[in-house]
Amino acid sequence: MPYINLQVTKGATREQKAQIVKEFTETLVDILGKKPEHIHIVIQEIEEENWGFAGMLTDDYRKRENGEFGNGES
C-alpha cells in the first residue's frame, strides 16, 4: 500500500491538489504497477512561518526576495 505524504507551503488551490493526487497516482500505477485503490496521498499545507530553509523562515525569505525588508535587514 503506497503512502505519499506531501508537505508544501500553503497556497495550492483545490484544483491543483486534485491534479497532484491524480498524477502521483498515475505515476505509481505506470511505474510500479500499483492499484489505484491501494494508493494513499496526504497533502499537508504548512504556514510559511512554520517552514524554514536557507537559515530562515520561508515568510522572511520571500519578503527578502521581494525586497520587503528594510535597509540591510535580512
Protein Blocks (a to p, Z undefined) as FASTA:
>chain_A
ZZddddddehiafklmmmmmmmmmmmmmmmnopafklpccddddddfklcceehiafklm
mmmmnopacehiZZ
